[in-house]
Amino acid sequence: MAGAGKAVIRCWDVFCRVVDNYGDAAVCWRLAQQLASARGGAVRIWIDNLEVLHALFPEVAPGKSRQRVAGVEVCAWTQDADFEAPADVVVDGFGGGLPERYLEAMAGRSPRPLWITLEYLSAESWVAGHHGLPSRHPRLALERYFFFPGFFPGTGGLLREADLEARRDEFQRQADLRARFWRNLGFAPPLPEAIAASVFCYSGAAVAETLDAWASGVKALVAAVPRGPARAPVEAFFGVVDPGDGKVLRRGSLEVRLLPFLPQRRYDELLWACDWNFVRGEDSFVRAQWAARPLVWHIYPQQARTHWVKLDAFLDVYCAGLESEPAAALRAFWHAWNGSGGNGTVHAANGVAGPAWHALWPHSLRLRKHAETWAARLAAAGELAENLARFCDERL
């Protein structure tokens, strides 16, 4: 067992199957970078879709089977890939599974690698009790451990670079940095009196109703919409067909800016530049919390509506300590944005998103202060890569 506080340099293999969208690759890539920068060991990421990783981090060349980027060896996970010797620690991203011949090599290695399954993020109460539990492989002499990200001590915590808060605070403090961000995208900085909101969601969010509420509002609102599923309802709302990135659409109090898909570091700056952030899935959801600004989460839809349990579990912990009126308004709009009319109906056009927004936005200042407090509180759970490394040190 490693001594208390002693950093043990190890080699890591992180396996990532890109199942849907960008979240799987985004989280695994952040983890690989954090392990390389914080621990100094050799880190490889095996990913089956380099195009997705290239979109998130353009320095990754999609046509190379092996390359070194940001201190990480990026390897194309193909059927005939040469995995070489297994690493000391093997991370299976989100339980996507490991190659059979790699598993066989793990079982034959002495000492055997530590096998970690990085699970999905959830605020449900059972997570802390299952975090770190082992499970035997049904056939091979291998044991894997389930590692759960989380929002409080007793879980794995959340991914966060060591300098993230300093970079965020400097960006939010300096108007010239924010102005430069907008100008680099081809837009003028929003007027000081306007609300700025980023919109990143899956299909099915109550986009049209919310746009209508923004257009009819008394406050000018600038909505930044990166390329993705939100663009279709935006185009339908304005009656245009694929106007292209860099275009501006206006109606009433609303100005929509159509952005390209942004790499991770540029997307962080978008979150920091906005007063409200509409995010989805896991990676952008976590980054919006570190942005310390009010947010709205579009959770990934699951069968039998099991995602609603996760949504409400997070709202319960996030709203703890928040006054009842802004908490209720926030909960009502999150439900409306995710397609619930509050009476058992589930449909994006549920008729409640507009009124729910008008009831929510007057609480913006209070919710901003709450978001700042929440971001500071999250740090108490520790950083995920460091927590994972410490967990492995204790078992190797």
C-alpha positions in Angstrom: 0.0 0.0 0.0 1.3 3.4 -0.8 2.1 5.7 2.1 -0.3 8.5 3.0 0.0 11.3 0.5 2.7 9.6 -1.6 2.2 10.0 -5.3 3.0 6.7 -7.1 3.8 7.0 -10.8 1.9 4.3 -12.8 0.9 3.6 -16.4 -2.7 3.8 -17.4 -4.9 2.5 -20.2 -8.3 4.3 -20.6 -10.7 2.6 -23.0 -13.5 4.6 -24.6 -16.3 3.4 -26.8 -18.2 6.4 -28.4 -21.8 5.1 -28.0 -23.7 8.3 -28.7 -23.0 12.0 -29.0 -19.7 13.4 -27.5 -20.0 12.9 -23.8 -18.2 9.5 -23.6 -15.2 10.8 -25.4 -15.2 14.2 -23.6 -15.1 12.6 -20.1 -12.6 9.9 -21.0 -10.3 12.5 -22.6 -10.5 14.8 -19.7 -9.6 12.0 -17.4 -6.7 10.9 -19.5 -5.3 14.4 -19.6 -5.7 14.8 -15.8 -4.0 11.6 -15.0 -1.1 12.5 -17.3 -0.7 16.1 -15.9 -1.4 15.3 -12.2 0.5 12.0 -11.9 3.2 12.1 -14.5 2.8 8.5 -15.5 2.3 7.0 -19.0 -1.3 7.4 -20.1 -2.9 5.8 -23.2 -6.4 6.4 -24.4 -7.9 3.8 -26.7 -10.9 5.3 -28.5 -13.0 3.8 -31.4 -13.9 7.2 -33.0 -11.0 9.6 -33.5 -13.3 12.0 -35.4 -15.3 12.7 -32.2 -12.1 13.3 -30.2 -10.8 15.6 -33.0 -13.9 17.7 -32.7 -13.4 18.1 -29.0 -9.6 18.6 -29.2 -8.6 19.6 -32.7 -4.9 18.8 -32.0 -5.9 15.1 -32.3 -5.4 14.0 -35.9 -8.3 11.6 -36.9 -6.2 9.7 -39.5 -3.4 8.6 -37.2 -3.5 5.2 -35.4 -1.1 6.5 -32.7 -0.1 10.0 -31.7 1.0 11.9 -28.6 -1.3 14.8 -27.7 -1.3 16.9 -24.5 0.9 14.3 -22.7 -1.4 11.4 -23.6 -0.8 8.7 -26.2 -3.9 8.6 -28.3 -4.5 5.1 -29.9 -7.1 4.1 -32.4 -9.2 1.2 -31.0 -9.7 -1.0 -34.1 -10.3 -4.7 -34.5 -6.6 -5.3 -35.3 -5.1 -2.9 -32.8 -1.9 -3.9 -31.1 -2.6 -3.3 -27.4 0.8 -4.4 -26.3 1.2 -5.2 -22.6 -1.7 -4.1 -20.3 -1.1 -1.1 -18.1 -0.9 -1.1 -14.3 -4.4 0.4 -14.2 -7.1 -0.2 -16.8 -10.1 2.1 -17.0 -13.2 0.9 -18.8 -15.1 4.1 -19.6 -18.7 3.8 -18.7 -18.7 0.0 -18.8 -18.3 -0.1 -22.6 -16.3 -3.3 -22.3 -12.7 -4.2 -22.9 -11.3 -6.2 -25.9 -11.3 -10.0 -25.1 -7.7 -10.5 -26.0 -6.8 -7.5 -23.8 -8.7 -9.1 -20.9 -6.9 -12.4 -21.5 -3.6 -10.5 -21.3 -4.6 -8.8 -18.1 -5.4 -12.2 -16.5 -2.0 -13.5 -17.6 0.0 -10.5 -16.3 1.9 -10.6 -13.0 1.1 -8.6 -11.0 -2.4 -8.3 -12.5 -3.6 -4.8 -13.4 -6.2 -3.0 -11.4 -9.4 -2.9 -13.4 -11.7 0.2 -13.0 -15.1 0.7 -14.5 -15.8 4.4 -14.6 -19.5 4.8 -14.1 -22.0 7.5 -15.1 -22.6 10.5 -12.9 -25.6 10.5 -10.6 -26.8 12.3 -7.5 -28.9 9.3 -6.4 -28.6 8.3 -2.8 -27.4 4.8 -3.5 -24.2 5.9 -5.3 -22.0 6.4 -2.3 -22.8 2.9 -1.0 -21.8 1.3 -4.3 -18.7 3.5 -5.0 -15.5 1.4 -5.0 -17.2 -2.0 -4.7 -15.4 -4.9 -6.4 -16.9 -7.6 -8.7 -15.2 -10.8 -9.9 -15.0 -11.7 -13.6 -17.2 -14.8 -14.2 -14.5 -16.6 -16.1 -11.1 -15.0 -15.6 -9.0 -14.4 -12.5 -9.8 -10.7 -12.6 -11.6 -8.3 -10.3 -12.9 -4.9 -11.3 -13.9 -2.0 -9.1 -16.8 0.4 -9.8 -15.8 4.0 -9.5 -18.7 6.5 -9.4 -18.3 10.3 -10.0 -20.3 12.3 -7.6 -21.2 15.6 -5.9 -20.2 14.9 -2.3 -17.5 13.2 -0.2 -17.8 9.4 -0.4 -18.0 9.4 -4.2 -15.3 9.9 -6.9 -15.9 13.6 -7.2 -15.8 15.5 -10.5 -13.1 16.1 -13.1 -11.4 19.5 -12.7 -8.1 20.9 -13.9 -5.9 22.5 -11.2 -6.0 25.9 -12.9 -9.7 25.8 -13.9 -11.0 28.2 -11.2 -8.2 30.7 -11.8 -8.8 30.7 -15.5 -12.6 31.0 -15.1 -12.3 33.9 -12.5 -9.9 35.8 -14.7 -12.1 35.4 -17.8 -15.3 36.5 -15.9 -13.5 39.4 -14.3 -11.9 40.9 -17.4 -14.4 42.4 -19.9 -11.7 42.5 -22.7 -11.3 38.7 -22.5 -15.0 38.2 -22.9 -15.2 40.7 -25.8 -12.3 39.0 -27.5 -14.1 35.6 -27.2 -17.2 37.0 -29.0 -15.2 38.8 -31.7 -13.2 35.7 -32.4 -16.5 34.0 -33.2 -17.5 36.9 -35.5 -19.9 38.6 -33.1 -20.0 41.9 -31.2 -20.0 41.5 -27.4 -23.6 41.4 -26.0 -24.7 44.7 -24.6 -24.2 45.0 -20.8 -27.9 45.1 -20.1 -28.7 41.9 -22.2 -29.0 38.4 -20.8 -26.6 36.0 -22.5 -27.5 32.3 -22.6 -25.8 29.3 -24.2 -28.1 26.5 -25.6 -26.8 23.0 -26.0 -29.3 20.2 -25.8 -30.6 16.9 -27.3 -33.6 16.7 -29.5 -36.8 16.9 -27.5 -36.1 19.9 -25.3 -38.7 22.7 -25.1 -36.7 24.9 -27.4 -39.4 26.6 -29.4 -41.5 27.6 -26.4 -38.5 29.0 -24.6 -37.4 31.0 -27.7 -40.9 32.4 -27.8 -40.7 33.4 -24.1 -37.4 35.1 -24.8 -38.7 36.9 -27.8 -41.6 38.3 -25.9 -39.7 39.1 -22.7 -39.0 42.6 -21.4 -35.2 41.9 -21.3 -33.0 41.7 -24.3 -31.6 38.1 -24.5 -28.7 36.9 -26.6 -28.8 33.1 -27.2 -25.7 31.4 -28.4 -26.5 28.1 -30.1 -23.6 25.9 -31.1 -24.2 23.4 -34.0 -26.1 20.4 -32.7 -29.7 19.2 -32.2 -30.9 22.6 -30.9 -30.4 24.1 -34.3 -33.4 22.4 -36.0 -36.1 23.9 -33.6 -34.3 27.3 -33.8 -34.4 27.2 -37.6 -38.1 26.2 -37.5 -38.9 29.0 -35.1 -37.4 31.6 -37.4 -38.5 29.9 -40.6 -35.1 29.5 -42.1 -33.2 26.4 -43.4 -29.5 25.9 -42.4 -28.5 29.6 -42.5 -24.9 28.5 -41.5 -22.6 29.3 -38.6 -21.9 32.9 -37.8 -25.4 34.1 -38.7 -27.7 36.2 -36.4 -31.4 35.7 -36.2 -33.7 38.2 -34.4 -37.3 38.4 -33.2 -38.6 40.8 -30.6 -36.3 40.9 -27.6 -34.4 37.8 -28.8 -31.1 37.6 -30.7 -29.9 34.1 -31.6 -26.2 33.6 -32.6 -25.4 30.4 -34.5 -22.1 29.1 -33.4 -20.0 26.3 -34.8 -19.4 23.2 -32.6 -16.8 24.4 -30.1 -13.8 22.4 -28.8 -13.7 21.9 -25.1 -11.6 24.9 -24.1 -13.6 27.3 -26.3 -16.8 25.8 -24.9 -15.7 26.5 -21.4 -15.2 30.1 -22.4 -18.8 30.2 -23.8 -20.1 29.0 -20.4 -18.1 31.6 -18.6 -19.3 34.3 -20.9 -23.0 33.6 -20.4 -25.4 34.4 -17.6 -27.4 31.2 -18.1 -26.2 27.9 -19.6 -28.5 25.2 -21.0 -26.5 22.0 -21.1 -26.9 18.3 -21.7 -25.6 14.8 -20.8 -22.7 14.7 -18.4 -19.6 16.6 -19.6 -21.2 19.9 -20.5 -23.4 19.5 -17.3 -20.3 19.3 -15.1 -18.5 22.1 -16.9 -21.5 24.4 -16.5 -21.4 23.7 -12.7 -17.7 24.7 -12.6 -18.7 27.9 -14.6 -20.5 29.1 -11.5 -23.5 30.4 -13.4 -27.2 29.4 -13.3 -27.8 26.3 -15.5 -30.6 24.2 -17.0 -29.9 20.5 -17.6 -31.3 18.5 -20.5 -30.8 14.9 -19.2 -30.2 12.1 -21.7 -33.6 10.4 -22.1 -33.8 6.7 -21.0 -36.4 4.0 -21.4 -39.1 3.8 -18.8 -38.4 7.4 -17.8 -35.6 6.4 -15.4 -33.8 9.6 -16.3 -36.4 11.5 -14.3 -35.2 9.9 -11.1 -31.6 11.1 -11.8 -32.9 14.6 -12.7 -34.9 15.0 -9.5 -32.1 13.5 -7.4 -29.8 16.2 -8.7 -32.4 18.9 -8.1 -32.8 17.7 -4.6 -29.1 18.1 -3.7 -28.6 21.2 -5.8 -31.6 23.1 -4.3 -30.7 22.2 -0.7 -30.1 25.5 1.1 -31.8 27.5 -1.7 -34.9 29.5 -0.7 -38.2 27.9 -1.6 -39.3 30.3 -4.3 -36.3 30.2 -6.6 -35.9 26.5 -5.9 -39.5 25.8 -7.0 -39.1 28.1 -10.1 -35.9 26.3 -11.1 -37.4 22.9 -10.6 -40.5 23.8 -12.7 -38.5 25.1 -15.6 -36.1 22.2 -15.6 -39.1 19.9 -15.8 -40.6 21.9 -18.6 -37.4 22.0 -20.5 -37.1 18.3 -20.3 -40.6 17.8 -21.6 -42.8 17.3 -18.5 -46.0 19.3 -18.2 -46.1 18.5 -14.5 -49.3 16.5 -14.9 -47.9 13.2 -16.2 -47.6 14.4 -19.8 -44.2 14.1 -21.5 -43.8 16.2 -24.6 -41.5 19.0 -25.6 -44.5 21.2 -26.6 -46.2 21.1 -23.2 -47.3 24.7 -23.0 -45.5 25.4 -19.6 -42.0 26.2 -20.6 -42.7 29.8 -21.5 -44.5 30.7 -18.2 -42.0 28.7 -16.3 -39.1 30.8 -17.8 -40.9 34.1 -17.0 -41.3 32.9 -13.4 -37.6 31.8 -13.2 -35.5 34.6 -14.7 -36.3 37.2 -12.0 -34.4 34.9 -9.6 -31.3 35.1 -11.8 -29.2 37.1 -9.3 -30.0 34.8 -6.4 -29.4 31.8 -8.6 -26.0 33.1 -9.7 -24.9 33.5 -6.0 -26.1 30.0 -5.4 -24.2 28.7 -8.4 -21.0 30.2 -7.1 -21.6 28.7 -3.7 -22.3 25.3 -5.3 -19.1 25.3 -7.4 -17.1 26.0 -4.2 -19.0 23.2 -2.4 -18.2 20.7 -5.2 -14.5 21.1 -4.6 -15.0 19.5 -1.2 -15.7 16.1 -2.8 -12.2 16.2 -4.3 -11.1 16.0 -7.9 -12.0 12.8 -9.7 -8.6 11.9 -11.3 -6.8 12.5 -8.1 -9.4 10.5 -6.1 -9.0 7.7 -8.6 -5.2 7.7 -8.4 -5.4 7.6 -4.6 -7.9 4.7 -4.8 -5.6 2.8 -7.0 -2.5 3.5 -4.9 -4.2 1.9 -2.0 -4.9 -1.3 -3.9 -1.6 -1.8 -5.9 
